[in-house]
């Protein structure tokens, strides 16, 4: 049976940010999953959380590569395509965070999100606002990325990142900054109207149009995201006009990774767009399962040990492939969210959230090093004593 991992980042952030109130209101403030999934640490936070701290300030771990992570925000409009969820809004508009290899010590600290995006979280979670949480609390998470940082010279592979359903793009910031520090240009795509809000070129932050639809066809969502990603790749590799630093991109070496439905979108994009040479699905149910012959390029599946949805997709994958299960992880171990929970003092899964980020960074980077840079990574050859949580399924 397939499990629709339609779990909102806002539900996790509700606990991470509810640092001035009580946990008793958690059940009333979360957006329930359409299909039951395994219990997560935050499901029991109301009963077991310690006394909240007087204020919340989250911080993501520093990137591990030799470069700093520079950051730009770009806004793109696909004039050939109406918005799939709100056609009356006109052509499809996207906000994209570009993270790139930068010279250490340059630029200024980048915010985690805009105040409008933070306000969107509070709008979907009424109890947060009543408990004293402000947009500034959420926007002020330390990202380890730097606005206006001076770029490193040369060309670098492009990796596109797509977040989970209902999760804004900034939930994959820790992975994006680390990839950039290891010599990748990263395009972190916000899928407009699919989460609590992405701030667009006009400064507006439209709310989610599909988050509360119990009949939402996730195959349609994955297919729409594939169109978003192909358009972003077009804009970044044709004419160098969409982003002033597009010269940094090696347009012949493009990969994609996604979390949850973003992972399904990585597969859907690879099927539709041959420019994407390697893909990663982080704990996402495929929508739909690929058919034999559709994906004959490298693909990594990195997920929880409880994930049983991947046998058929695994059999259909025709190229270099790895399936890794992470013991003790939950669905959010592959994003920033469990770490934010921990920093707020709430229970987390058996896998330490920082370990979750370390593992995600190491294996995703190793996979793209091997498939895009042609640098062999022993980490992918088999179990590692330094990472006993990582189980090679095949």
C-alpha positions as CSV (number, residue, x, y, z in Angstrom):
1,X,0.0,0.0,0.0
2,X,1.3,3.4,-0.9
3,X,1.6,6.0,1.7
4,X,0.9,9.6,0.7
5,X,3.5,11.5,2.8
6,X,1.4,14.7,2.7
7,X,2.7,16.0,6.0
8,X,3.0,19.8,6.4
9,X,6.2,21.5,7.3
10,X,4.0,24.0,9.0
11,X,2.9,21.2,11.5
12,X,6.6,20.7,12.4
13,X,7.3,24.4,12.6
14,X,4.2,24.9,14.8
15,X,6.1,23.0,17.4
16,X,9.5,24.4,16.6
17,X,8.1,27.9,16.9
18,X,5.6,27.4,19.7
19,X,8.1,28.4,22.3
20,X,6.1,30.9,24.2
21,X,2.9,28.8,24.5
22,X,2.0,25.3,25.6
23,X,2.1,22.2,23.5
24,X,-1.5,21.3,24.4
25,X,-2.9,22.9,21.3
26,X,-0.8,20.9,18.9
27,X,-3.6,18.6,17.7
28,X,-5.8,21.6,16.9
29,X,-3.1,23.4,15.0
30,X,-1.6,20.8,12.7
31,X,-2.8,19.9,9.2
32,X,-3.5,16.1,9.3
33,X,-2.0,13.8,6.7
34,X,-4.4,12.5,4.1
35,X,-3.2,9.0,4.8
36,X,-1.9,7.8,8.2
37,X,1.8,7.5,8.4
38,X,4.2,6.3,11.1
39,X,4.2,8.2,14.3
40,X,6.7,11.0,14.5
41,X,8.3,12.6,17.5
42,X,6.2,15.7,17.2
43,X,3.0,13.7,17.4
44,X,3.5,13.2,21.1
45,X,5.1,16.6,21.8
46,X,2.1,18.0,23.6
47,X,2.5,15.3,26.3
48,X,6.2,15.0,26.6
49,X,7.8,18.3,25.6
50,X,9.9,20.1,28.2
51,X,9.0,23.6,29.3
52,X,9.4,25.8,26.2
53,X,12.3,28.2,26.1
54,X,11.5,31.9,26.4
55,X,12.5,32.5,22.8
56,X,13.3,30.6,19.7
57,X,16.3,31.0,17.4
58,X,17.1,28.2,15.1
59,X,20.5,27.7,13.4
60,X,21.4,25.3,10.6
61,X,24.8,23.5,10.7
62,X,27.7,25.1,8.8
63,X,28.4,23.6,5.4
64,X,31.3,21.1,5.3
65,X,33.0,21.9,2.0
66,X,35.9,24.2,1.2
67,X,33.7,27.0,-0.2
68,X,31.2,29.3,1.4
69,X,27.6,29.3,0.3
70,X,26.4,32.4,-1.6
71,X,22.7,33.1,-2.1
72,X,20.5,34.9,-4.5
73,X,16.8,34.9,-4.9
74,X,15.4,35.1,-8.5
75,X,11.8,35.3,-9.7
76,X,10.8,33.6,-13.0
77,X,7.6,33.8,-15.0
78,X,6.6,31.1,-17.6
79,X,4.6,33.1,-20.0
80,X,3.7,30.0,-22.0
81,X,1.9,28.3,-19.1
82,X,-0.9,29.4,-16.8
83,X,-0.6,28.7,-13.1
84,X,-1.9,25.1,-12.8
85,X,-3.6,25.7,-9.4
86,X,-4.9,29.2,-9.7
87,X,-5.3,29.9,-13.5
88,X,-6.9,33.3,-12.7
89,X,-3.5,34.5,-11.3
90,X,-2.0,34.4,-14.8
91,X,1.2,32.8,-16.0
92,X,3.1,30.5,-13.7
93,X,5.4,32.4,-11.4
94,X,8.2,30.9,-9.4
95,X,10.6,32.0,-6.6
96,X,13.9,30.2,-6.8
97,X,16.8,30.4,-4.3
98,X,20.1,30.1,-6.0
99,X,22.9,28.9,-3.7
100,X,26.4,28.8,-5.2
101,X,30.1,28.2,-4.3
102,X,31.4,31.5,-2.8
103,X,34.5,33.0,-1.4
104,X,34.5,32.7,2.4
105,X,34.2,35.9,4.3
106,X,32.2,37.7,1.6
107,X,28.6,38.8,1.6
108,X,26.1,39.3,4.4
109,X,24.0,36.6,6.3
110,X,21.0,35.6,4.3
111,X,17.6,35.3,6.0
112,X,15.9,31.9,6.2
113,X,12.8,33.2,4.5
114,X,11.0,36.5,3.8
115,X,8.7,38.1,6.4
116,X,5.9,37.4,4.0
117,X,6.7,33.7,3.9
118,X,6.9,33.6,7.7
119,X,3.6,35.4,7.9
120,X,2.2,32.7,5.6
121,X,3.2,30.1,8.2
122,X,1.4,32.0,10.9
123,X,-1.7,32.5,8.8
124,X,-2.0,28.7,8.4
125,X,-1.3,28.1,12.0
126,X,-3.5,30.6,14.0
127,X,-2.3,29.4,17.4
128,X,1.3,30.5,16.6
129,X,0.3,34.1,16.3
130,X,-1.8,34.0,19.5
131,X,1.2,32.5,21.3
132,X,3.5,35.5,20.5
133,X,5.5,34.0,17.6
134,X,6.4,36.6,15.1
135,X,7.5,36.5,11.4
136,X,10.9,37.7,12.7
137,X,11.3,34.5,14.8
138,X,10.9,32.4,11.8
139,X,12.8,34.5,9.2
140,X,15.8,34.8,11.6
141,X,16.9,31.2,11.6
142,X,20.7,31.2,10.9
143,X,21.1,29.7,7.4
144,X,24.9,29.7,6.9
145,X,24.4,31.3,3.5
146,X,25.4,34.8,2.5
147,X,23.7,37.3,0.2
148,X,25.9,39.0,-2.3
149,X,28.9,36.7,-1.6
150,X,31.6,36.7,-4.3
151,X,31.4,33.6,-6.4
152,X,34.1,31.1,-6.9
153,X,35.6,31.0,-10.4
154,X,34.8,28.3,-12.9
155,X,31.8,26.2,-13.9
156,X,29.9,23.9,-11.6
157,X,27.2,21.2,-11.9
158,X,23.7,22.4,-11.3
159,X,21.5,20.5,-8.8
160,X,17.8,21.4,-8.6
161,X,16.0,20.8,-5.2
162,X,12.3,20.3,-4.8
163,X,10.7,20.2,-1.3
164,X,7.9,18.1,0.2
165,X,4.2,18.7,-0.3
166,X,3.1,21.8,1.7
167,X,6.8,22.5,2.5
168,X,8.3,25.8,1.3
169,X,11.6,25.6,-0.5
170,X,13.6,26.8,2.5
171,X,13.1,23.5,4.3
172,X,16.0,22.1,2.2
173,X,18.4,24.9,3.0
174,X,20.9,22.8,5.0
175,X,21.3,20.5,2.0
176,X,21.6,23.4,-0.5
177,X,24.3,25.2,1.4
178,X,26.4,22.0,1.8
179,X,26.1,21.2,-1.9
180,X,27.2,24.7,-2.8
181,X,30.2,24.4,-0.4
182,X,31.3,21.3,-2.3
183,X,31.2,23.0,-5.7
184,X,27.6,22.8,-6.9
185,X,25.2,25.5,-8.0
186,X,21.9,24.8,-6.4
187,X,18.4,25.9,-7.6
188,X,16.0,25.5,-4.7
189,X,12.5,25.8,-6.3
190,X,9.5,27.2,-4.6
191,X,6.3,25.7,-6.1
192,X,3.8,28.5,-5.9
193,X,0.4,27.8,-4.4
194,X,1.6,24.4,-3.1
195,X,2.7,25.5,0.4
196,X,2.2,28.2,3.1
197,X,3.7,30.8,0.8
198,X,6.4,31.8,-1.6
199,X,7.1,35.5,-2.0
200,X,6.9,36.4,-5.7
201,X,8.4,39.3,-7.7
202,X,5.7,41.7,-6.8
203,X,6.3,41.2,-3.1
204,X,3.0,39.2,-2.6
205,X,3.1,35.8,-0.9
206,X,0.0,33.9,-2.2
207,X,-1.3,31.2,0.2
208,X,-1.6,27.5,-0.6
209,X,-4.3,26.6,-3.1
210,X,-4.1,22.8,-2.8
211,X,-3.0,22.0,0.7
212,X,-6.5,21.3,2.0
213,X,-7.8,19.3,-1.0
214,X,-8.4,15.7,0.3
215,X,-8.8,14.5,-3.3
216,X,-5.6,16.0,-4.7
217,X,-4.0,13.8,-7.3
218,X,-0.4,13.6,-6.4
219,X,0.6,12.3,-9.8
220,X,-0.6,15.6,-11.2
221,X,1.4,17.5,-8.6
222,X,4.6,15.6,-9.5
223,X,4.0,16.2,-13.2
224,X,3.4,19.9,-12.6
225,X,6.6,20.2,-10.6
226,X,8.5,18.5,-13.5
227,X,7.3,21.3,-15.8
228,X,8.4,23.9,-13.1
229,X,11.9,22.3,-13.0
230,X,12.3,22.1,-16.8
231,X,11.4,25.7,-17.1
232,X,13.9,26.7,-14.4
233,X,16.6,24.8,-16.2
234,X,15.7,26.5,-19.4
235,X,15.9,29.9,-17.8
236,X,19.3,29.1,-16.1
237,X,21.0,27.6,-19.2
238,X,19.7,29.7,-22.1
239,X,21.1,33.1,-22.6
240,X,22.3,33.7,-19.0
241,X,19.7,36.3,-18.5
242,X,17.6,34.9,-15.6
243,X,20.4,35.0,-13.1
244,X,23.4,37.3,-13.3
245,X,25.7,34.4,-12.1
246,X,24.4,31.8,-14.6
247,X,27.9,31.7,-16.1
248,X,28.8,29.5,-13.1
249,X,26.6,26.7,-14.3
250,X,27.9,23.7,-16.3
251,X,24.7,23.1,-18.3
252,X,25.9,19.6,-19.3
253,X,26.0,18.4,-15.7
254,X,22.5,18.7,-14.2
255,X,21.1,16.7,-11.3
256,X,17.9,16.9,-9.2
257,X,17.0,15.8,-5.7
258,X,13.7,16.1,-3.9
259,X,12.1,15.3,-0.6
260,X,8.8,13.4,-0.5
261,X,6.7,14.6,-3.4
262,X,9.8,16.5,-4.5
263,X,11.5,13.1,-4.8
264,X,8.7,11.9,-7.0
265,X,9.1,15.0,-9.0
266,X,12.8,14.2,-9.5
267,X,11.8,10.9,-11.1
268,X,9.0,12.6,-13.2
269,X,11.5,15.3,-14.4
270,X,14.1,12.7,-15.4
271,X,11.4,10.9,-17.5
272,X,10.4,14.1,-19.2
273,X,13.7,15.9,-19.4
274,X,16.9,14.1,-20.6
275,X,19.1,17.1,-19.4
276,X,18.7,15.8,-15.8
277,X,21.5,13.2,-15.7
278,X,21.0,12.0,-12.1
279,X,18.2,12.0,-9.6
280,X,17.6,11.5,-5.8
281,X,14.3,10.7,-4.1
282,X,14.5,11.4,-0.4
283,X,11.8,9.3,1.3
284,X,9.1,10.0,-1.2
285,X,6.4,7.8,-2.7
286,X,6.7,7.7,-6.4
287,X,3.9,9.3,-8.3
288,X,3.5,7.3,-10.5
289,X,6.0,4.4,-10.3
290,X,8.4,4.6,-13.2
291,X,8.1,1.9,-15.9
292,X,11.0,-0.1,-17.1
293,X,13.0,1.8,-19.6
294,X,11.9,5.3,-18.5
295,X,14.8,6.0,-16.2
296,X,18.1,4.6,-17.3
297,X,20.3,7.2,-15.7
298,X,21.7,7.2,-12.1
299,X,19.2,7.3,-9.3
300,X,19.5,7.3,-5.5
301,X,16.7,6.4,-3.2
302,X,17.4,7.6,0.4
303,X,14.7,7.0,2.9
304,X,13.5,5.7,6.2
305,X,13.8,2.0,7.2
306,X,10.0,1.8,7.3
307,X,9.6,2.8,3.6
308,X,8.1,-0.2,1.8
309,X,6.9,1.7,-1.3
310,X,10.0,1.4,-3.4
311,X,10.2,-2.3,-4.5
312,X,8.5,-1.7,-7.8
313,X,10.3,1.6,-8.6
314,X,13.6,-0.1,-7.8
315,X,13.0,-2.9,-10.2
316,X,12.1,-0.4,-13.0
317,X,15.2,1.7,-12.6
318,X,17.7,0.8,-15.4
319,X,20.8,2.8,-14.7
320,X,23.3,3.0,-11.8
321,X,21.2,2.9,-8.7
322,X,21.4,2.7,-4.9
323,X,18.7,2.2,-2.2
324,X,19.7,3.3,1.2
325,X,17.6,3.1,4.4
326,X,18.4,5.2,7.4
327,X,17.7,3.5,10.7
328,X,15.9,5.7,13.3
329,X,15.0,8.4,10.8
330,X,11.6,9.8,10.3
331,X,10.2,11.6,7.2
332,X,11.6,15.0,8.3
333,X,15.2,13.7,9.0
334,X,16.0,14.5,5.4
335,X,15.1,18.2,5.7
336,X,15.7,21.0,8.2
337,X,12.6,20.4,10.3
338,X,13.7,17.9,12.9
339,X,16.6,20.0,13.8
340,X,14.4,23.0,14.3
341,X,12.2,20.9,16.6
342,X,15.3,19.8,18.6
343,X,16.5,23.4,18.9
344,X,13.1,24.3,20.3
345,X,13.4,21.6,23.0
346,X,10.8,19.2,21.6
347,X,11.1,15.4,21.2
348,X,12.7,14.1,18.0
349,X,13.0,10.7,16.3
350,X,15.5,8.1,17.5
351,X,18.0,9.4,14.9
352,X,19.6,12.6,16.2
353,X,18.4,15.5,13.8
354,X,22.0,16.7,13.3
355,X,22.9,13.1,12.2
356,X,20.0,13.1,9.8
357,X,21.4,16.3,8.2
358,X,24.9,14.9,8.1
359,X,23.8,11.6,6.5
360,X,21.6,13.4,4.0
361,X,24.4,15.8,3.0
362,X,27.1,13.1,2.8
363,X,25.3,10.6,0.7
364,X,23.5,13.1,-1.7
365,X,26.9,14.9,-2.3
366,X,28.7,11.6,-2.8
367,X,26.1,10.5,-5.3
368,X,26.3,13.7,-7.3
369,X,30.1,13.7,-7.0
370,X,30.1,10.2,-8.6
371,X,27.5,10.8,-11.3
372,X,28.0,14.4,-12.3
373,X,31.7,15.0,-11.4
374,X,32.9,11.5,-12.1
375,X,34.6,11.3,-8.8
376,X,34.4,7.8,-7.3
377,X,33.0,7.8,-3.8
378,X,33.7,4.8,-1.6
379,X,30.8,5.9,0.6
380,X,28.5,4.4,-2.0
381,X,30.2,1.1,-2.3
382,X,28.7,-0.4,0.8
383,X,28.1,-0.1,4.6
384,X,30.4,2.4,6.4
385,X,31.6,2.1,10.0
386,X,31.3,5.9,10.2
387,X,27.6,5.7,9.2
388,X,26.2,2.6,10.9
389,X,22.6,4.0,10.5
390,X,22.8,3.7,6.7
391,X,21.6,0.3,5.5
392,X,22.2,-0.7,1.9
393,X,18.9,-2.4,0.8
394,X,20.3,-3.6,-2.6
